[in-house]
Amino acid sequence: MTETTPTATPERAAGLPAQSPPVDPAGTAKSEPPARLSWWRGDGGEGARRNLGLLATLLVLVVIGILTRPDLYGNASWVWGNTLTILKLASVVGVVTVGMTFVIIGGGIDLSVGAIVALAGVWSTTLATQSYGAGGMIFSALTVGLAVGLVNGLLISYGRLVPFIATLAMMVAARGLAAEISDKQTQVSNDTFINGIASTNVLGIPLLVYILAAVVVAGWVLLNRTTFGRRTVAVGGNPEAARLAGINVRRHTLLLYALSGLCCGIAAVMLTSQATSAQAAMANLYELDAIAAAIIGGTLLSGGRGTIVGSLLGVIIFSTITNLFAINGLSTEAQNMVKGGIIVAAVLVQQVQFGSLTQFLRRNRATSTT
């Protein structure tokens, strides 16, 4: 005889207690997903928030100018001319700041940018170089800037020198070489094309402003729309992780300093055109102005974060402050003290924001693991 499996009859099934549906263990562990932050409050809107803050700062400076010199700001033609003056004043430092922004985002620092501008300017205005015309002078300035930037990159990436020490040594050496080449004299530019760059206006706007705009646009595209820009952020944020991801950190660092040197070469041509001459003392303290503008614009000193637009706004803010001090007859010493205070305040704000972000991420990790 074969055994049959007992089955429940309808009467028996009716007598059994009702059973609850099976419970999914994974379902009980699920919690409500955290509310997603809006774009404005999240990381995506951080740059926009900072840029709006910088624009608000510019507006405050304009209000201060109106209150202190209402006689000047009441003249519309003077306001337009003064705006062009500020942009023209910001053009040379702005080009240098674009290169500096890339270096700082990549986790470095370049204290030699002012000296590179001076060396490139002096080299391009020697009698031998001027004999080749405007093309030879421009080529000389760009080549010298690029070459000195490559030397900085080699010392830092392959020589394993600290960026601060390497660029500080280059700052002294480049100034000394410029003084040696020029024999401590001012070299006059005799080329009409070079001298005319600073005095040429296109549609009522100085050509120097167009050059600045072109460099800023190129820098923005390079940082935000290319692999080079993404690698720059990765190298500055975590060099070891970037190396493990397959990025050649040394070569990329070399290219960053070469880019900074190239920007210094462009700035040398612009500054030589403004002064119609070059000397070893030109572009003095440009490194501090470029670093300060980048910091004000939101570039993190430790690397891994920064924007070209923010750096440009930082340059314009400092140029506006310089202009305000000039039209009010205040001393350069007071201006430098104000700049120093702004730099310290900007670094403190960065530290507070970075500390708050770190605590926020830690809280999120703790919440997700519980």
C-alpha positions in Angstrom: 0.0 0.0 0.0 1.1 3.5 -0.8 1.0 6.3 1.7 -1.1 9.3 0.7 -0.3 12.8 2.0 -3.2 14.1 4.1 -4.9 17.1 2.6 -7.0 19.6 4.4 -10.7 19.3 3.8 -12.8 22.4 3.5 -14.2 21.8 7.0 -10.7 21.5 8.5 -9.5 24.5 6.6 -12.4 26.5 7.9 -11.5 25.4 11.5 -7.9 26.5 11.3 -7.0 29.9 12.6 -6.5 32.6 10.0 -2.8 33.1 9.1 -1.3 36.5 8.4 0.5 36.9 5.1 4.3 36.2 5.1 6.4 39.1 6.2 9.4 40.2 4.1 12.3 40.5 6.5 14.0 42.9 4.1 10.9 45.1 4.0 10.9 45.7 7.7 14.5 46.9 7.6 13.7 49.5 5.0 13.2 53.0 6.2 11.9 56.1 4.5 14.5 57.5 2.0 16.0 60.7 3.2 14.6 63.8 1.7 16.7 64.9 -1.3 18.2 68.3 -1.1 17.3 70.7 -3.8 19.9 71.7 -6.3 20.2 75.1 -4.7 20.9 73.6 -1.2 23.0 70.7 -2.4 26.6 70.5 -3.7 25.5 71.5 -7.2 24.4 74.9 -6.1 27.4 75.7 -4.0 29.3 77.5 -6.7 26.2 79.5 -7.6 25.6 80.5 -4.0 29.2 81.6 -3.6 29.1 83.6 -6.9 26.0 85.4 -5.8 27.7 86.3 -2.6 30.6 87.7 -4.5 28.2 89.7 -6.7 26.5 91.0 -3.5 30.0 92.1 -2.3 30.6 94.0 -5.5 27.2 95.7 -5.1 28.2 96.7 -1.5 31.5 98.2 -2.8 29.5 100.2 -5.5 27.2 101.5 -2.7 30.2 102.5 -0.7 31.6 104.3 -3.7 28.2 106.1 -4.3 28.1 107.2 -0.6 31.7 108.4 -0.5 31.9 110.1 -3.9 28.4 110.9 -5.0 29.8 113.7 -7.2 31.6 111.2 -9.4 29.0 108.4 -9.4 26.3 110.9 -10.4 28.0 111.2 -13.8 26.9 108.3 -16.1 29.8 108.7 -18.5 32.3 108.7 -15.6 30.7 105.5 -14.2 31.1 103.7 -17.6 34.7 104.9 -18.0 35.5 103.9 -14.4 34.0 100.4 -15.0 36.3 99.9 -18.0 39.2 101.2 -15.9 38.5 98.6 -13.2 38.2 95.8 -15.8 41.4 97.0 -17.5 43.2 97.0 -14.1 41.9 93.5 -13.5 42.9 92.1 -16.8 46.6 91.3 -16.2 46.1 89.9 -12.7 43.1 88.0 -13.9 45.1 86.1 -16.5 47.6 85.1 -13.9 44.8 84.1 -11.5 43.4 81.6 -14.0 46.7 79.7 -14.0 47.0 80.0 -10.3 43.4 78.6 -9.8 44.4 75.5 -11.7 47.5 75.0 -9.6 45.7 75.5 -6.3 42.8 73.2 -7.3 45.5 70.6 -8.2 46.8 70.8 -4.6 49.8 73.1 -5.2 50.8 76.7 -4.9 52.9 79.0 -7.1 54.7 81.9 -5.5 56.8 82.6 -8.6 54.1 84.0 -11.0 55.1 87.6 -10.5 58.7 86.8 -11.1 57.8 84.8 -14.2 55.9 87.7 -15.6 58.9 90.0 -15.0 61.4 87.6 -16.6 59.1 87.0 -19.6 58.6 90.7 -20.0 62.3 91.6 -19.8 63.3 88.7 -22.1 60.8 89.8 -24.7 61.9 93.4 -24.7 65.7 92.9 -25.2 67.0 94.5 -28.4 67.8 91.1 -29.9 64.2 89.9 -29.3 62.6 93.2 -30.6 64.5 92.8 -33.8 62.2 89.9 -34.7 59.1 92.1 -34.4 55.9 91.7 -32.5 55.6 88.0 -33.3 59.1 87.3 -31.9 58.3 89.3 -28.8 55.1 87.4 -28.1 56.6 84.1 -28.9 59.5 84.9 -26.6 57.3 85.8 -23.7 55.1 82.7 -24.0 58.0 80.4 -24.4 59.9 81.8 -21.4 56.7 81.6 -19.2 56.0 78.0 -20.4 59.7 77.0 -19.8 59.9 78.4 -16.3 56.5 76.7 -15.5 57.9 73.4 -16.7 61.0 73.8 -14.5 58.6 74.4 -11.5 56.6 71.3 -12.4 59.7 69.2 -12.8 61.1 70.2 -9.4 57.8 69.6 -7.7 56.5 66.4 -9.4 59.8 64.6 -10.1 62.2 66.3 -7.8 59.7 65.8 -4.9 60.2 69.4 -3.6 57.4 71.0 -1.6 55.6 73.5 -3.9 56.1 76.4 -1.5 59.9 75.9 -1.4 60.3 75.2 -5.1 58.3 78.2 -6.3 59.8 80.5 -3.6 63.3 79.6 -4.9 62.1 80.2 -8.5 60.7 83.6 -7.5 64.1 84.7 -6.3 66.0 83.1 -9.2 63.7 84.5 -11.9 63.8 88.1 -10.4 67.6 87.8 -10.3 67.8 86.6 -13.9 65.5 89.4 -15.0 67.7 91.9 -13.3 70.8 90.4 -14.9 69.4 90.5 -18.4 68.2 94.0 -18.1 71.2 95.2 -16.2 68.7 96.6 -13.6 67.5 99.1 -16.2 64.1 99.7 -17.7 63.8 98.3 -21.3 61.6 100.3 -23.5 59.3 98.5 -26.1 59.7 100.1 -29.5 57.1 97.9 -31.3 54.0 99.8 -32.2 51.8 96.6 -32.3 52.8 95.5 -28.8 52.4 99.0 -27.4 49.0 99.4 -29.1 47.5 96.3 -27.4 46.7 98.3 -24.3 45.4 101.4 -26.1 43.2 99.6 -28.6 39.5 99.5 -28.1 37.0 97.2 -29.9 33.4 98.4 -29.7 34.4 100.8 -27.0 35.9 98.1 -24.8 39.7 97.7 -24.3 41.4 94.9 -26.1 42.9 93.8 -22.8 39.5 93.0 -21.5 38.8 90.8 -24.5 42.1 88.9 -23.9 41.0 88.4 -20.2 37.6 87.1 -21.4 39.2 84.7 -23.8 41.6 83.3 -21.2 38.7 83.0 -18.7 36.4 81.2 -21.2 39.3 78.8 -22.2 40.0 78.1 -18.5 36.4 77.5 -17.7 36.0 75.0 -20.6 39.3 73.3 -19.7 38.3 72.9 -16.0 34.6 72.0 -16.4 34.3 70.3 -19.8 37.5 68.2 -20.3 39.2 65.2 -18.8 42.1 67.5 -17.8 39.8 69.5 -15.5 38.3 66.4 -13.9 41.8 65.0 -13.3 42.9 68.3 -11.8 40.1 68.1 -9.2 40.9 64.5 -8.5 44.6 65.1 -8.0 43.9 68.0 -5.7 41.3 66.2 -3.7 43.1 62.9 -3.1 46.4 62.3 -5.0 46.7 58.7 -3.8 43.1 57.9 -4.9 43.8 59.6 -8.3 47.0 57.5 -8.7 45.1 54.3 -8.0 42.4 55.4 -10.5 45.1 55.4 -13.2 46.0 59.1 -13.3 49.6 59.9 -13.8 49.8 62.4 -10.9 53.3 63.5 -11.6 52.8 64.3 -15.2 49.5 66.1 -14.5 51.2 68.2 -11.8 53.9 69.1 -14.3 51.2 70.2 -16.8 49.5 72.4 -14.2 52.6 74.4 -13.5 53.3 74.7 -17.2 49.8 76.1 -17.7 50.4 78.6 -14.9 53.7 79.7 -16.6 51.9 80.0 -20.0 49.3 82.4 -18.4 52.2 84.4 -16.9 53.7 84.7 -20.5 50.4 86.1 -21.7 50.2 88.5 -18.8 53.8 89.7 -19.5 52.8 90.8 -23.0 49.7 92.6 -21.6 51.7 94.3 -18.9 54.5 95.3 -21.3 51.9 96.9 -23.5 50.4 98.9 -20.7 53.8 100.3 -19.5 55.4 100.2 -23.0 58.4 98.9 -21.2 59.6 96.0 -18.9 61.9 95.8 -15.9 62.9 93.3 -13.3 60.6 94.9 -10.6 57.4 94.6 -12.7 54.5 92.5 -11.5 55.5 92.9 -7.9 53.4 90.9 -5.4 51.2 89.6 -8.3 51.4 86.2 -6.6 49.7 87.5 -3.5 46.9 89.2 -5.6 46.4 86.0 -7.6 46.2 83.7 -4.5 43.9 86.1 -2.7 41.6 86.4 -5.7 41.4 82.6 -6.0 40.7 82.2 -2.3 38.0 84.9 -2.4 36.5 83.1 -5.4 36.1 79.9 -3.4 39.2 77.9 -4.4 40.1 75.6 -1.5 43.7 76.1 -0.4 44.0 72.4 0.3 43.0 71.6 -3.3 40.2 69.7 -4.9 37.7 72.6 -5.3 37.5 75.9 -7.1 35.9 77.8 -10.0 37.2 80.0 -12.7 34.2 82.3 -12.5 34.7 82.7 -8.8 38.4 83.6 -9.2 37.5 86.2 -11.8 35.0 87.8 -9.5 37.7 87.8 -6.8 40.0 89.7 -9.1 37.3 92.2 -9.9 36.5 92.7 -6.2 40.2 93.5 -5.4 40.4 95.8 -8.4 37.3 97.6 -7.3 38.7 98.0 -3.8 41.9 99.5 -5.3 39.8 101.8 -7.4 37.8 102.9 -4.3 40.9 103.7 -2.4 42.3 105.7 -5.4 39.2 107.9 -5.9 39.0 108.6 -2.2 42.7 109.5 -1.9 43.5 106.7 0.6 47.0 105.3 1.0 48.3 102.1 -0.5 49.3 100.9 3.0 45.7 101.0 4.1 44.6 99.2 1.0 47.1 96.4 1.7 45.8 96.1 5.2 42.3 95.7 4.0 43.4 93.1 1.5 45.1 91.1 4.2 42.0 91.2 6.4 39.9 90.0 3.5 42.2 87.1 2.8 42.2 86.0 6.5 38.4 86.3 6.6 38.0 84.2 3.4 40.2 81.4 4.8 38.3 81.4 8.1 35.0 81.1 6.2 36.4 78.2 4.2 37.5 76.4 7.3 34.1 76.9 8.9 32.2 75.7 5.8 34.5 72.7 5.3 34.2 71.7 9.0 30.4 71.9 8.7 30.4 69.8 5.6 32.7 67.2 7.2 30.3 67.0 10.3 27.3 66.7 7.9 28.9 63.8 6.0 29.8 62.0 9.3 26.3 62.3 10.5 25.0 60.9 7.3 27.3 57.9 7.5 26.3 57.3 11.1 22.6 57.4 10.1 23.0 55.1 7.2 24.9 52.4 9.2 22.3 52.3 11.9 
